Amino acid sequence: MGYDLHIVRTKDWLDADQNPIGKDEVVKLIAIDNELQCVEADFQETINSKTGDVIRVKTPGYLYIKWNGVVRFWWNTREIVCKNPERNELMKLVRIASALNAHAVGDEGEVYEIGRTFFGKEKLGYTDALGTFRESEGVSAVEGRAMGATSRHQVDLGLTADKTCGSAVRISYVT
């Protein structure tokens, strides 16, 4: 379990099929953003941290997105997702959402945005279901919500990745 942030064009991330973000849009964005690289894969391999067993999950059509050399985001036919984002990842996701004319929406419907203080410094925050803006330092600031996972996933850096979404043989998550 964990907390996901979704980049979608709909108010509710569960309705993303109604106005999906297309693969071609994601590929174009990656091509112009020097911090992003694209990895296409038909599956991912997850290592069970308790047993050491390798679990292979089919993910046809997914694009995995490397940010600063690490796979942190993925596109899944309708949206871009990040699991348990930290503050810097939230900032990047809000910028990606803006570039795609979309919204960065948390699991419980909170909409993340970057604002400015009186002195012009950037501040990250979200608008909750009641319409209240709250500053955020990352998922830990989303107090007590769906935070069952305590470990972060790190991804094997041995992936092949390029700006044109070349194929990758495997993706390995370790917890």
C-alpha positions in Angstrom: 0.0 0.0 0.0 1.1 3.6 -0.5 0.2 6.9 -1.8 0.0 7.7 -5.5 0.1 11.0 -7.2 -1.7 11.0 -10.6 -1.3 13.4 -13.5 -4.7 13.5 -15.1 -7.0 15.9 -17.1 -10.1 15.1 -15.1 -11.1 16.4 -11.6 -11.1 12.8 -10.2 -8.1 10.6 -11.1 -10.5 7.6 -11.3 -12.2 9.3 -14.3 -8.9 9.6 -16.3 -10.3 7.4 -19.1 -12.7 10.2 -20.0 -9.8 12.5 -21.1 -6.6 10.4 -21.2 -3.1 11.7 -21.6 -1.8 10.0 -24.7 1.5 8.2 -25.2 2.5 10.6 -28.0 2.1 13.5 -25.6 4.3 11.9 -23.0 7.0 11.0 -25.6 7.0 14.6 -26.9 7.3 16.0 -23.4 10.2 13.7 -22.6 12.0 14.7 -25.8 12.1 18.3 -24.7 12.8 17.8 -21.0 16.5 17.2 -20.4 15.8 15.7 -16.9 13.5 12.9 -18.3 14.2 9.7 -20.2 11.8 7.1 -21.4 11.8 3.3 -21.0 9.3 1.0 -22.6 8.8 -2.4 -21.1 6.2 -5.2 -21.3 6.8 -6.3 -17.7 8.4 -5.4 -14.4 10.1 -7.6 -11.9 9.5 -7.0 -8.3 11.7 -8.6 -5.6 9.8 -9.7 -2.5 11.8 -8.2 0.4 10.8 -10.9 2.8 11.3 -14.0 0.7 13.7 -12.8 -2.0 11.4 -14.3 -4.7 11.2 -12.5 -8.0 7.6 -11.6 -9.1 7.1 -10.7 -12.7 4.1 -8.5 -13.5 3.0 -7.9 -17.1 2.6 -4.2 -17.9 1.9 -4.1 -21.7 2.0 -0.6 -23.1 3.5 1.1 -20.1 6.2 3.8 -20.3 8.5 4.1 -17.4 9.9 7.6 -17.0 13.4 8.1 -15.6 13.9 11.4 -13.8 17.6 12.3 -13.1 18.6 8.7 -13.9 16.0 6.8 -11.7 12.7 5.5 -12.8 10.2 7.4 -10.6 7.1 7.9 -12.8 5.1 5.7 -15.2 2.5 6.3 -17.9 -0.2 3.6 -18.1 -2.4 4.5 -21.1 -4.3 7.3 -19.5 -2.2 9.0 -16.8 1.2 9.5 -15.3 1.7 8.1 -11.8 4.3 8.3 -9.0 4.3 6.2 -5.8 5.0 7.9 -2.5 6.5 11.1 -4.0 8.8 13.3 -2.0 8.7 17.1 -2.2 11.1 17.4 -5.2 9.1 14.8 -7.1 5.9 16.6 -6.3 7.4 19.8 -7.7 8.4 18.0 -10.9 5.0 16.3 -11.2 3.2 19.6 -10.9 5.4 21.1 -13.7 4.8 18.0 -15.9 1.0 18.3 -15.3 1.2 22.0 -16.3 3.1 21.2 -19.5 0.4 18.6 -20.4 -2.5 20.9 -19.5 -3.4 18.5 -16.7 -3.6 18.3 -12.9 -1.5 16.7 -10.2 -4.1 14.9 -8.1 -3.5 12.8 -5.0 -5.3 9.5 -4.1 -7.9 11.4 -2.1 -8.6 14.1 -4.7 -6.2 16.8 -3.4 -4.9 18.9 -6.2 -1.2 19.9 -6.0 0.1 23.2 -7.2 3.1 25.5 -7.0 2.4 28.9 -5.6 4.5 31.9 -4.6 5.0 33.5 -1.3 4.8 37.3 -0.9 8.5 37.5 -1.6 8.3 35.4 -4.7 9.7 32.1 -3.2 8.0 28.9 -4.6 5.8 27.0 -2.2 4.2 23.6 -2.8 0.8 22.9 -1.6 -2.5 21.2 -2.3 -6.2 22.1 -2.3 -8.1 19.5 -0.2 -11.7 18.4 -0.8 -13.0 21.3 1.2 -11.2 23.8 -1.0 -8.6 24.7 1.6 -5.0 25.3 0.4 -2.4 23.5 2.5 1.4 23.8 2.2 3.2 20.4 1.6 6.7 19.1 2.1 5.8 15.8 0.4 3.6 12.8 1.1 4.5 12.9 4.8 2.6 16.2 5.0 -0.6 14.4 3.9 -1.3 13.5 7.5 -2.4 10.0 8.2 -3.7 9.1 4.8 -3.2 5.8 3.1 0.4 5.7 4.2 0.7 2.0 4.8 4.0 1.6 3.0 7.1 2.6 4.8 9.7 1.7 2.3 10.4 3.5 -1.0 11.0 1.6 -4.2 14.3 2.0 -5.9 14.8 0.9 -9.5 17.7 -0.9 -11.1 19.8 1.6 -13.0 20.8 -1.0 -15.6 17.9 -0.1 -17.8 18.3 1.0 -21.4 16.7 4.3 -21.8 16.7 7.0 -24.4 14.8 10.1 -25.6 12.9 8.1 -28.2 11.5 5.5 -25.8 13.7 2.5 -26.7 12.9 -0.9 -25.4 14.1 -2.2 -22.0 14.6 -5.8 -21.2 13.6 -5.7 -17.6 12.8 -3.4 -14.7 13.8 -4.5 -11.3 12.3 -3.0 -8.1 14.0 -3.7 -4.8 12.4 -2.7 -1.5 
